[in-house]
């Protein structure tokens, strides 16, 4: 959720107080109950501030929840004072609970892991336990947020949980403690890449980010991956503050009120700006304040956006305090990118749409290589007039194989280049289609071999005697092209210069594979000249 700068909050309150005084200074005297007063205040604020029109049914309704329901705005809500405090704590990731990470399952909520110092873990709960009831109330069929709401509560209070562990049903009494999850986390990855997660735009998020940026710079960060996946928003001022490190004090967003009046908000000015390569990660749960940041980085071409199209929540909420202490959160503005591009119900399309591929893997690969004298082990991607270097050795590893394939297969003609010594070769559409030569650019490539499963035996003839101790899974691999899974192989060495390979489960072989030979040594100790890749198709 997002809030306008404080001047909007104050102007809304002043308008309300002014009208309230007028009512009591008029010739007619009115006596309102607390409920009637709150109802009147809610209707007044909606009619004078909401970007949506209240229906006749809503105007005539005598129930606050019905008034808000008739507004047909999923983001406008009425909070009691206690509920609002809980809402603010959620934005700041500060609340009282039992310290578990969980997921919704059929029977309740399953514990996936614990926070450090978790009272749940101390009480004896374990990863894999399924919480089925809370204080005697079954939670089967509830949403994850509804179930967790029962678990949260006041500081120092206890919650009684029924837990299914295998075939056992166990009961626990667990203390609720203060939980404060930092909204900024980060670490320095390989190749001097700073990886920073912004999980919410809380009040202290900008100061936490500043500390993290200083720390990363001291450690020598040369590239940045900023992760906004699953960040559903927070305070807009925090987004403006954070944007100052990337776009200086330029326009951060454009707001429009109910009368289509336009307001431009600038990013905060800071002592320094990050002028290094940035990849921004987003997904379908990147929303609100996260989209303000994403849209600005896109418009100013400050980052390569990688992931899935964002949620598309381009409307702003303002908080109004009521006379009874309760709070109305009301949609008062729509917002747009600095260049005026629509966000609401549209979202932000990434430069690299990863679909089901992990965008973090893609980002790590794009930052894995460094231009050198011999670029033969590198693949270069040109995106948004910037160059990204991929380390092919890393891309060929089992962990990153799917990401490498995705980058190659979805690249347009003219955007991919293969390293050839100090030079680069632009890949054609045909090169990309026949991608074996791309993946193994730094290997000696052999013509494709077609074999039947019944005759799945390989004979490798060498020009020198081989050290049999170097023959094995580390030097000879048969790899399935689609999954990059290794096929188990038995090895025989005949006459010291011929290696025979026997796939253990030859009957299961089907489709395309790679036979990789690398790292064999000669009988006299020197490395044999071999780094060979052979495509194999099994029928």
Backbone torsions as a table, in degrees:
resi	resn	phi	psi	omega
1	UNK	NA	154.5	-175.6
2	UNK	-133.1	150.0	-177.5
3	UNK	-127.7	142.9	177.5
4	UNK	-71.0	166.6	175.4
5	UNK	-56.9	160.1	-170.7
6	UNK	-57.7	-27.4	-178.2
7	UNK	-61.5	-30.9	178.1
8	UNK	-71.5	-40.3	179.1
9	UNK	-61.2	-45.6	-178.4
10	UNK	-67.9	-41.1	-177.7
11	UNK	-63.6	-37.6	177.2
12	UNK	-63.4	-43.2	179.6
13	UNK	-66.0	-42.8	-178.7
14	UNK	-63.2	-39.2	178.1
15	UNK	-61.5	-40.1	-179.4
16	UNK	-68.2	-45.7	-178.3
17	UNK	-63.2	-38.7	179.9
18	UNK	-61.0	-46.5	-179.6
19	UNK	-68.3	-36.9	179.0
20	UNK	-59.7	-42.5	179.4
21	UNK	-68.0	-37.4	178.7
22	UNK	-60.3	-40.1	-179.8
23	UNK	-60.8	-40.6	-175.5
24	UNK	-83.7	-12.3	176.9
25	UNK	-94.1	-6.3	-178.7
26	UNK	-74.8	170.4	-176.7
27	UNK	-68.6	-28.2	-178.6
28	UNK	-94.2	134.7	-179.2
29	UNK	-101.8	132.5	179.8
30	UNK	-117.3	139.9	175.2
31	UNK	-116.4	113.6	-178.4
32	UNK	-103.1	140.6	167.0
33	UNK	-76.4	165.3	179.1
34	UNK	-55.8	-42.5	-177.6
35	UNK	-66.9	-42.0	179.7
36	UNK	-65.6	-39.8	179.8
37	UNK	-63.6	-46.8	179.9
38	UNK	-63.0	-40.6	178.4
39	UNK	-60.7	-45.1	179.4
40	UNK	-63.3	-44.2	-180.0
41	UNK	-61.1	-44.6	-179.2
42	UNK	-60.9	-46.8	-179.9
43	UNK	-62.5	-41.6	-179.2
44	UNK	-63.0	-47.4	-178.6
45	UNK	-63.2	-40.9	178.8
46	UNK	-63.1	-48.9	-175.2
47	UNK	-66.9	-24.7	-176.5
48	UNK	-103.7	-9.6	-175.1
49	UNK	-131.9	-28.5	-175.2
50	UNK	-69.2	143.4	176.0
51	UNK	-78.3	-7.5	178.6
52	UNK	-108.0	148.0	-179.6
53	UNK	-86.7	137.2	177.6
54	UNK	-82.6	129.7	-178.4
55	UNK	-68.8	164.3	178.0
56	UNK	-59.6	-37.7	178.3
57	UNK	-62.8	-40.0	178.5
58	UNK	-67.8	-40.1	179.4
59	UNK	-61.6	-37.4	-176.7
60	UNK	-88.2	-8.2	-177.4
61	UNK	-68.2	145.8	178.8
62	UNK	-106.9	15.5	-178.7
63	UNK	-129.0	126.5	-175.4
64	UNK	-59.8	-43.4	-178.6
65	UNK	-62.7	-35.8	177.9
66	UNK	-70.5	-34.8	177.2
67	UNK	-60.7	-49.1	-177.7
68	UNK	-67.9	-37.6	178.0
69	UNK	-61.2	-40.4	-178.8
70	UNK	-74.1	-12.9	175.1
71	UNK	-70.2	-22.4	179.1
72	UNK	56.1	45.9	177.1
73	UNK	-126.9	112.2	-176.2
74	UNK	-66.9	-12.0	-175.1
75	UNK	-103.4	-11.4	177.4
76	UNK	-85.8	131.3	-175.7
77	UNK	-145.0	154.6	175.4
78	UNK	-108.1	129.5	-179.9
79	UNK	-121.7	140.3	163.9
80	UNK	-71.1	167.7	-179.3
81	UNK	-58.3	-41.6	-179.0
82	UNK	-67.3	-41.5	179.3
83	UNK	-64.0	-38.4	179.7
84	UNK	-67.4	-40.2	176.9
85	UNK	-59.9	-39.5	177.6
86	UNK	-65.6	-39.1	178.6
87	UNK	-62.0	-44.5	179.2
88	UNK	-65.0	-41.0	178.7
89	UNK	-62.4	-35.1	179.3
90	UNK	-65.5	-40.9	177.4
91	UNK	-61.1	-42.7	-179.7
92	UNK	-82.2	1.3	-178.4
93	UNK	55.9	43.5	177.9
94	UNK	-130.1	117.6	-177.3
95	UNK	-158.3	179.7	179.4
96	UNK	-112.5	123.8	-177.7
97	UNK	-161.9	-159.7	-174.9
98	UNK	-110.4	0.3	171.0
99	UNK	78.6	49.0	178.7
100	UNK	-125.2	149.1	165.3
101	UNK	-100.4	134.6	-171.8
102	UNK	-143.0	169.5	173.4
103	UNK	-138.6	151.8	-179.8
104	UNK	-78.0	129.3	173.9
105	UNK	-126.6	175.6	-174.6
106	UNK	-58.2	-41.3	-173.8
107	UNK	-87.0	-12.8	-177.9
108	UNK	163.2	-129.7	175.6
109	UNK	-124.8	132.7	-175.7
110	UNK	-97.5	135.2	179.0
111	UNK	-81.2	121.0	179.2
112	UNK	-96.8	-34.3	178.9
113	UNK	-166.7	174.2	-178.0
114	UNK	-121.7	148.6	169.0
115	UNK	-73.5	155.5	177.9
116	UNK	-60.8	130.8	-179.4
117	UNK	75.3	21.6	-177.5
118	UNK	-62.1	131.4	176.8
119	UNK	-69.3	-28.1	178.2
120	UNK	-65.3	-43.8	178.8
121	UNK	-66.3	-40.7	178.3
122	UNK	-62.1	-33.8	-178.8
123	UNK	-76.5	-10.8	175.8
124	UNK	112.5	0.6	176.4
125	UNK	-70.1	155.7	-176.3
126	UNK	-131.8	157.6	174.7
127	UNK	-59.6	133.1	-177.4
128	UNK	100.7	-18.3	176.2
129	UNK	-62.3	144.6	177.7
130	UNK	-114.3	116.4	177.7
131	UNK	-78.1	120.4	-175.2
132	UNK	-106.3	-24.4	177.2
133	UNK	-148.9	151.2	-178.5
134	UNK	-126.8	118.9	-177.2
135	UNK	50.5	42.5	176.3
136	UNK	82.7	-2.8	-179.7
137	UNK	-100.9	122.2	176.8
138	UNK	-65.9	137.4	-177.4
139	UNK	-109.7	6.3	176.4
140	UNK	-62.6	131.9	179.1
141	UNK	93.3	-11.6	177.4
142	UNK	-80.9	159.3	171.1
143	UNK	-74.5	165.5	-180.0
144	UNK	-60.1	-43.3	-178.6
145	UNK	-66.7	-37.2	177.9
146	UNK	-65.5	-43.0	-178.8
147	UNK	-64.9	-45.0	-178.4
148	UNK	-65.7	-31.1	179.8
149	UNK	-60.2	-34.6	178.3
150	UNK	-70.9	-30.9	-177.9
151	UNK	-75.5	-37.4	178.0
152	UNK	-68.2	160.4	178.6
153	UNK	178.3	-161.7	-176.7
154	UNK	-72.2	151.0	179.4
155	UNK	-61.7	130.5	177.0
156	UNK	84.1	-5.1	176.4
157	UNK	-82.8	165.6	-178.9
158	UNK	-115.3	146.3	176.9
159	UNK	-121.2	136.5	-179.2
160	UNK	-97.1	123.6	-175.6
161	UNK	-117.9	136.2	168.1
162	UNK	-101.3	129.5	-171.2
163	UNK	-128.0	135.1	173.8
164	UNK	-96.7	123.1	178.3
165	UNK	-127.1	99.3	-173.2
166	UNK	65.5	-121.6	178.2
167	UNK	-93.7	-6.2	-177.6
168	UNK	-87.7	151.0	169.4
169	UNK	-118.4	117.9	-175.5
170	UNK	-117.7	153.8	179.1
171	UNK	-119.1	137.8	-179.0
172	UNK	-135.6	144.9	170.7
173	UNK	-111.5	116.7	-170.7
174	UNK	-121.9	133.0	-180.0
175	UNK	-76.4	137.8	173.6
176	UNK	-86.3	126.5	-179.5
177	UNK	-123.6	163.8	177.9
178	UNK	-67.8	131.4	178.8
179	UNK	-121.9	124.8	179.7
180	UNK	-128.4	102.1	-179.4
181	UNK	-95.4	119.9	179.6
182	UNK	-56.5	137.5	179.0
183	UNK	-80.2	-8.3	177.1
184	UNK	-124.7	128.1	172.3
185	UNK	-133.8	155.7	-179.9
186	UNK	-173.2	162.0	177.7
187	UNK	-156.4	160.2	176.1
188	UNK	-93.3	120.0	-179.2
189	UNK	-89.8	-178.2	175.4
190	UNK	-58.7	154.4	176.0
191	UNK	64.7	28.1	175.5
192	UNK	58.3	42.3	178.1
193	UNK	-101.7	121.3	176.8
194	UNK	-86.2	123.6	178.3
195	UNK	-109.6	115.6	-175.0
196	UNK	-124.4	125.6	177.6
197	UNK	-101.7	126.5	171.9
198	UNK	-110.6	105.4	-173.0
199	UNK	-92.1	-16.3	177.8
200	UNK	-164.1	156.4	177.0
201	UNK	-101.4	76.1	179.8
202	UNK	-84.8	-178.1	-178.2
203	UNK	-64.5	-37.0	-176.5
204	UNK	-98.1	5.7	-177.6
205	UNK	-60.1	-44.4	179.5
206	UNK	-60.1	-42.2	-179.9
207	UNK	-68.5	-36.1	176.8
208	UNK	-66.1	-38.6	178.3
209	UNK	-65.5	-41.9	179.1
210	UNK	-57.9	-45.8	178.1
211	UNK	-59.7	-42.1	-178.1
212	UNK	-68.4	-39.6	178.7
213	UNK	-63.8	-42.3	177.7
214	UNK	-61.5	-43.9	179.4
215	UNK	-62.1	-45.3	-179.1
216	UNK	-65.4	-38.2	179.4
217	UNK	-65.7	-38.7	177.6
218	UNK	-63.0	-31.6	-179.5
219	UNK	-85.5	0.0	174.0
220	UNK	92.4	24.9	-179.2
221	UNK	-58.6	131.7	179.0
222	UNK	-116.4	-15.1	179.3
223	UNK	-142.9	156.7	-176.3
224	UNK	-130.6	134.2	167.1
225	UNK	-112.5	116.8	178.5
226	UNK	-105.9	121.8	-173.7
227	UNK	-104.6	112.3	177.5
228	UNK	-110.9	14.4	179.3
229	UNK	-63.8	136.8	178.4
230	UNK	66.0	11.8	175.6
231	UNK	-89.8	107.9	-174.1
232	UNK	-90.4	5.3	172.0
233	UNK	125.8	-150.6	-175.7
234	UNK	148.7	-142.5	-177.5
235	UNK	-82.0	132.1	179.4
236	UNK	-66.5	-35.1	178.5
237	UNK	-58.3	-35.1	177.3
238	UNK	-66.0	-39.6	177.9
239	UNK	-64.9	-42.0	179.0
240	UNK	-63.1	-41.4	-179.7
241	UNK	-62.3	-48.2	-178.9
242	UNK	-64.7	-39.5	-179.1
243	UNK	-60.6	-26.9	179.4
244	UNK	-58.6	-25.6	178.3
245	UNK	-76.6	-10.2	-176.3
246	UNK	-118.0	-37.1	-174.2
247	UNK	-120.9	13.5	-176.0
248	UNK	59.4	-145.6	-177.5
249	UNK	-99.7	38.9	175.5
250	UNK	-80.8	174.3	-178.0
251	UNK	-61.4	127.4	-179.7
252	UNK	-93.5	-38.2	-179.6
253	UNK	-161.7	162.8	176.7
254	UNK	-118.6	124.7	-179.7
255	UNK	-107.0	146.4	173.5
256	UNK	-130.8	134.2	-180.0
257	UNK	-90.7	-171.1	-175.6
258	UNK	-62.9	-24.8	-179.6
259	UNK	-97.4	11.9	179.0
260	UNK	67.8	17.3	171.4
261	UNK	-67.6	139.5	-172.7
262	UNK	-107.0	136.1	179.5
263	UNK	-131.9	129.9	179.2
264	UNK	-105.7	129.8	-179.0
265	UNK	-111.6	132.8	-179.0
266	UNK	-94.3	154.0	170.8
267	UNK	-71.8	156.2	-179.6
268	UNK	-74.6	145.4	179.6
269	UNK	-85.2	134.0	178.8
270	UNK	-125.3	171.6	-177.7
271	UNK	-69.6	-26.9	-179.3
272	UNK	-145.3	160.4	-178.5
273	UNK	-128.9	141.5	177.7
274	UNK	-79.4	113.4	179.3
275	UNK	-112.2	33.7	179.2
276	UNK	-110.3	168.0	-178.1
277	UNK	-62.5	135.0	-177.8
278	UNK	-130.0	134.8	168.7
279	UNK	-114.8	128.7	-179.8
280	UNK	-106.9	125.7	180.0
281	UNK	-98.1	131.3	179.9
282	UNK	-136.7	162.1	171.7
283	UNK	-149.2	-169.3	-174.6
284	UNK	-69.5	-10.0	177.4
285	UNK	-105.9	9.3	172.3
286	UNK	-80.6	114.5	-170.2
287	UNK	-144.1	162.9	168.1
288	UNK	60.6	-119.4	-179.0
289	UNK	-56.7	-32.9	176.6
290	UNK	-62.4	-33.8	180.0
291	UNK	-77.7	-27.5	172.4
292	UNK	-61.4	-47.5	179.9
293	UNK	-64.9	-45.9	-178.3
294	UNK	-62.2	-44.3	-177.6
295	UNK	-64.7	-38.9	179.9
296	UNK	-67.7	-43.6	178.8
297	UNK	-64.3	-33.5	176.8
298	UNK	-68.7	-48.8	-176.6
299	UNK	-61.7	-37.8	-179.2
300	UNK	-89.8	4.5	-179.7
301	UNK	52.0	44.8	-179.1
302	UNK	-95.7	-11.0	-178.2
303	UNK	-151.5	151.3	170.0
304	UNK	-88.6	120.1	-177.2
305	UNK	-92.0	123.7	-175.0
306	UNK	-124.9	134.8	176.9
307	UNK	139.5	-134.9	-176.5
308	UNK	-122.4	151.3	180.0
309	UNK	-50.9	136.0	-175.8
310	UNK	-72.5	173.4	-170.4
311	UNK	-62.7	-44.2	-178.7
312	UNK	93.1	46.7	175.6
313	UNK	-107.3	89.8	-177.3
314	UNK	-103.8	39.8	176.7
315	UNK	-127.4	148.2	-172.2
316	UNK	-109.7	136.8	175.6
317	UNK	-105.5	144.3	174.1
318	UNK	-116.2	144.8	-179.4
319	UNK	-97.3	129.9	176.8
320	UNK	-122.2	124.9	176.6
321	UNK	-84.4	135.2	179.3
322	UNK	-96.8	165.5	-174.5
323	UNK	-66.7	-21.8	179.4
324	UNK	-90.2	4.8	179.1
325	UNK	94.7	-11.9	177.6
326	UNK	-77.7	177.5	-171.8
327	UNK	-136.0	140.4	173.0
328	UNK	-112.9	122.8	173.9
329	UNK	-100.5	119.7	-168.1
330	UNK	-131.0	136.1	176.4
331	UNK	-75.4	113.0	-173.1
332	UNK	-115.3	-16.0	-177.1
333	UNK	-145.8	153.6	165.8
334	UNK	-106.0	151.1	-179.9
335	UNK	-128.9	157.4	-173.7
336	UNK	-135.9	166.8	178.3
337	UNK	-68.5	165.6	179.0
338	UNK	-54.0	-29.8	178.4
339	UNK	-91.8	10.5	175.8
340	UNK	82.7	18.5	-178.7
341	UNK	-81.6	141.5	-178.7
342	UNK	-64.5	141.4	176.3
343	UNK	-121.5	-42.1	-174.7
344	UNK	-63.9	128.7	-178.4
345	UNK	62.4	9.3	179.2
346	UNK	-116.7	-46.8	-177.3
347	UNK	77.9	-175.9	-178.2
348	UNK	-120.1	121.0	-179.1
349	UNK	-83.3	127.3	-180.0
350	UNK	-68.9	157.6	173.6
351	UNK	-66.8	-37.4	177.2
352	UNK	-120.2	105.0	-178.4
353	UNK	-86.8	111.4	-170.8
354	UNK	-89.7	-8.4	-178.6
355	UNK	52.9	-117.0	-175.4
356	UNK	-91.4	-1.9	179.5
357	UNK	-81.5	140.2	180.0
358	UNK	-62.5	115.8	-178.0
359	UNK	-65.5	-25.9	177.8
360	UNK	-66.2	-38.4	176.5
361	UNK	-62.6	-43.0	179.4
362	UNK	-61.4	-45.1	-179.5
363	UNK	-62.9	-44.5	179.1
364	UNK	-61.1	-40.1	178.4
365	UNK	-65.3	-42.1	-178.8
366	UNK	-64.4	-23.8	178.9
367	UNK	-105.3	12.8	-171.1
368	UNK	-84.1	-22.1	-174.5
369	UNK	-110.2	160.6	175.9
370	UNK	-131.7	133.5	179.2
371	UNK	-58.7	133.3	-177.5
372	UNK	-141.3	-174.8	179.8
373	UNK	-66.0	-42.4	177.7
374	UNK	-110.0	105.6	-175.4
375	UNK	-94.9	16.6	-173.3
376	UNK	-62.8	-25.5	-179.8
377	UNK	-92.1	10.6	-174.8
378	UNK	-117.3	149.3	170.6
379	UNK	-120.8	130.2	-177.8
380	UNK	-108.1	131.6	176.0
381	UNK	-113.1	129.4	177.0
382	UNK	-101.9	115.5	-179.5
383	UNK	-138.5	131.2	178.5
384	UNK	52.6	39.2	179.1
385	UNK	63.1	20.8	175.7
386	UNK	-123.2	150.7	-177.8
387	UNK	-103.3	134.3	178.3
388	UNK	-123.9	130.2	-173.9
389	UNK	-107.8	125.8	-177.5
390	UNK	-106.5	126.3	175.4
391	UNK	-78.0	112.1	-176.2
392	UNK	-64.0	-32.6	178.3
393	UNK	-62.6	-42.9	177.4
394	UNK	-66.6	-41.3	-179.7
395	UNK	-63.3	-29.9	179.9
396	UNK	-81.8	-5.6	178.2
397	UNK	-71.1	156.2	-177.7
398	UNK	-58.1	-37.7	-176.8
399	UNK	-64.8	-35.7	-172.4
400	UNK	-110.1	2.3	-175.5
401	UNK	-58.3	-44.8	-178.5
402	UNK	-64.9	-35.4	179.3
403	UNK	-69.4	-41.4	178.0
404	UNK	-62.4	-46.0	179.9
405	UNK	-60.4	-40.7	-178.1
406	UNK	-65.0	-44.4	179.6
407	UNK	-59.9	-46.0	-178.3
408	UNK	-66.3	-48.7	-173.6
409	UNK	-69.2	-24.6	-177.7
410	UNK	-102.1	0.8	180.0
411	UNK	-76.9	146.1	178.8
412	UNK	-87.0	157.1	-179.7
413	UNK	-60.7	132.1	178.8
414	UNK	96.9	-7.1	-179.0
415	UNK	-100.2	-12.9	-178.8
416	UNK	-112.2	139.6	-179.9
417	UNK	-135.9	138.1	176.0
418	UNK	-99.2	137.2	177.3
419	UNK	-71.8	131.8	177.0
420	UNK	-131.3	83.1	-175.3
421	UNK	66.9	-123.2	178.7
422	UNK	-87.8	-5.4	-175.7
423	UNK	-107.2	173.2	179.0
424	UNK	-130.4	142.4	177.0
425	UNK	-111.1	123.5	178.7
426	UNK	-73.0	130.5	-178.2
427	UNK	-84.9	135.0	176.2
428	UNK	-85.7	172.6	176.6
429	UNK	-60.3	-36.1	179.3
430	UNK	-69.2	-38.7	177.1
431	UNK	-59.7	-44.0	-178.2
432	UNK	-66.4	-38.9	178.9
433	UNK	-65.4	-43.8	176.6
434	UNK	-91.9	67.3	-165.8
435	UNK	-78.6	-1.6	177.2
436	UNK	-55.7	-42.2	-179.7
437	UNK	-66.8	-25.4	177.3
438	UNK	-75.1	-50.3	-176.2
439	UNK	-60.0	-37.0	-173.9
440	UNK	-116.2	43.5	-178.2
441	UNK	-55.6	-36.4	-175.7
442	UNK	-92.7	11.5	177.6
443	UNK	-107.9	159.3	165.8
444	UNK	-77.0	120.6	-173.0
445	UNK	-101.0	134.0	-178.5
446	UNK	-104.5	157.2	177.5
447	UNK	-61.9	151.8	-178.6
448	UNK	-63.4	137.5	-179.0
449	UNK	-111.6	130.3	177.5
450	UNK	-108.7	125.7	-177.9
451	UNK	-133.4	156.4	172.8
452	UNK	-92.3	153.7	179.1
453	UNK	-62.5	-30.3	-178.5
454	UNK	-70.4	-22.3	-179.5
455	UNK	-122.6	47.4	-176.0
456	UNK	-86.2	54.8	177.7
457	UNK	-116.9	135.4	-179.8
458	UNK	-115.1	138.2	173.9
459	UNK	-118.7	122.9	-178.8
460	UNK	-110.0	114.3	-179.6
461	UNK	-96.0	126.2	-178.2
462	UNK	-106.7	157.8	179.2
463	UNK	-91.5	-0.8	176.3
464	UNK	-142.2	162.2	173.6
465	UNK	-68.9	142.0	-175.0
466	UNK	-104.5	146.4	171.6
467	UNK	-75.3	111.0	-173.7
468	UNK	-63.4	-19.4	178.6
469	UNK	-70.3	-16.9	179.5
470	UNK	-95.8	-0.3	178.8
471	UNK	-89.1	119.7	-179.7
472	UNK	170.7	-164.3	-173.1
473	UNK	-66.8	-21.1	179.6
474	UNK	-81.1	-21.3	-176.2
475	UNK	-110.8	-23.0	-179.9
476	UNK	-133.0	121.4	-176.3
477	UNK	-133.4	139.4	170.1
478	UNK	-110.8	117.0	-169.3
479	UNK	-121.6	132.6	176.8
480	UNK	-72.5	127.1	-172.6
481	UNK	-63.4	-41.7	-173.5
482	UNK	-68.4	-44.5	-173.4
483	UNK	-107.1	-13.8	-174.9
484	UNK	62.5	24.6	174.0
485	UNK	-76.4	140.1	179.0
486	UNK	-85.8	137.8	177.2
487	UNK	-90.2	130.9	179.5
488	UNK	-67.7	133.4	-174.4
489	UNK	-131.8	142.7	168.2
490	UNK	-99.5	146.5	-174.5
491	UNK	-123.7	139.5	170.9
492	UNK	-129.3	143.5	176.7
493	UNK	-115.9	123.7	179.6
494	UNK	-115.8	133.0	177.3
495	UNK	56.1	19.2	175.0
496	UNK	65.4	-5.5	179.5
497	UNK	-126.9	12.9	178.8
498	UNK	-139.6	127.9	-179.8
499	UNK	-112.1	131.0	179.0
500	UNK	-112.4	130.7	-177.5
501	UNK	-112.3	135.7	178.5
502	UNK	-126.1	103.3	173.3
503	UNK	-57.6	131.9	-174.0
504	UNK	-65.2	-42.8	-178.9
505	UNK	-117.3	65.3	-175.3
506	UNK	-59.6	-31.8	-177.2
507	UNK	-63.3	-21.3	-177.9
508	UNK	-90.1	-7.0	-177.3
509	UNK	-70.0	130.7	-179.2
510	UNK	-157.1	128.1	175.9
511	UNK	96.8	-148.5	-170.4
512	UNK	-101.7	140.5	-178.4
513	UNK	-140.0	166.8	171.7
514	UNK	-121.1	133.3	170.9
515	UNK	-102.6	116.7	-174.8
516	UNK	-112.3	128.4	178.5
517	UNK	-124.8	120.2	-177.6
518	UNK	-161.6	135.6	173.7
519	UNK	97.1	6.2	176.0
520	UNK	-69.2	144.5	177.9
521	UNK	-119.1	152.1	179.3
522	UNK	-75.9	163.2	-178.4
523	UNK	-59.6	-29.5	-178.9
524	UNK	-89.1	3.4	173.2
525	UNK	107.3	-23.3	-179.4
526	UNK	-77.9	155.4	178.4
527	UNK	-68.9	135.2	172.9
528	UNK	-75.7	148.6	179.2
529	UNK	-77.8	90.6	-179.6
530	UNK	-151.7	130.8	170.9
531	UNK	-161.1	83.3	-166.8
532	UNK	-118.5	140.0	174.5
533	UNK	-124.7	126.4	-177.5
534	UNK	-124.9	118.1	175.6
535	UNK	-76.4	135.7	-177.9
536	UNK	-130.2	135.4	174.5
537	UNK	-118.0	126.8	178.1
538	UNK	-102.3	130.3	179.3
539	UNK	-103.7	NA	NA
